Amino acid sequence: MKIGFTTSFPIEIVYAAGHIPVDLNNVFVTGRANDFIESAEFQGYPRNICSWIKGMYSVARETDIDVVVGVVEGDCSNTHSLMATLADEGIEIIPFSFPFSKDRTLLEREITKLEKHFEVEHSAVIKWKKRLDKIRKKLITLDELTYKENKVTGFENHLWLVNSSDFNGDPDDFERRLDQFLSEAVTREPQKAEFRFALLGVPPIITDLYEYMEEMNCQIVFNEVQRQFSMPHLEENIIDQYLSYTYPYSIFDRLNDIKPELEKRNIDAVLSYSQSFCHLQIDTMIIKKHLDYPVLTVEGDQPGKLDARTKLRIESFLDMLRY
Ligand code: SF4
C-alpha cells in the first residue's frame, strides 16, 4: 500500500509494515503542481489557503495513495481541515501528533499507537531505523561536501535532503543513486561565491530561488528544514530521533539548531523563507530578533519562478551586505 503523509513522521514504521511511504509535498511540487492547486480550488478550497495544503489534498485524491497519515500536532493547523475533507471523501486517514511540550512519554505513546495500527513489532521498526540511518550518514557526508568543501550546490543539497523524508519510497535505489552522486561530487572543483547564505523555513515553492542566488554569486550552504527531514542527529533511540527533529516543536527549538549551524557554516546572511498564508510567517519575527545576522524574508505563494519584486529585494539586500 502507498501511505501518503503530510510532513515527516516515523516512516520506519511504514517500511517495517511492508508499505511505501509517500511524502505528499514531494509528489505535489515535482508533479503538475499548478493543476493540483486549481483542482483543489475547483473543489472549493479557498484562495487564501496555503498552496501546499491544496496540493496535498489533490495528490491524495488524484493519485494512487491508499491511506494518509496526517500530522495533526506539530505541523500545520490546516492539516485538521485537510484530513476532514479527505475523510469526507472516503480516504482513510491516520492522525499522528508530535506533542508541543516535547513530552517523551506522549511521543512514545504516539509511536506505539502507530506501530499497533500497522501491526509491527518495535524490533522491526528499530531494524528499519538502522537501515535508514546508514543512508542518513551518507547524507551528512553530502551536507559536509556542501558547506565544508563547497562541492555540492545549495539546490543539490536541498533535493537530496528533502527527498530523504520518504527516500522516494525505495531506500535501496535512493542509496545507490546517492553513492553515485557522492563519488562524482568529491571529484569536483570547489565553488567560490561572494556570500554564503542559510535558507531557513519550509522548502521553497519557488522553482528558481537557488538558481537565482547562484546567478547573484551567492551560495546556499544551509537548508535548515530539509536537513531536519534527513534526521541528522542519528540518535540511538527512535523516540530521541523524533525529539531531536526540531521542525514540529517551537521556534526556540529550531533556533537552538540554527544558531550553531550558522556559525559552523560561516554564514554571511540568512534568507528566511515563508509561504503565503502560513502561520510560520509569525516565527520570522522571532528569527529576526534572535539571530545576529542580516536576515531577508522571502515569501512564496504559487509554484513558479521568482517575481521581479523579490529579485529586486534580493539585489538590494546584496548591495546592503556589500557596503
Ligand atoms: S507551509 Fe505552512 S501553512 Fe503551508 S502546509 Fe506548511 S505549515 Fe501549513
Residues whose N, C-alpha, C, O or C-beta is under 5 A from the ligand:
A	BS01	SF4	C50 W52 I53 D75 C76 V202 Q275 F277 C278 H279
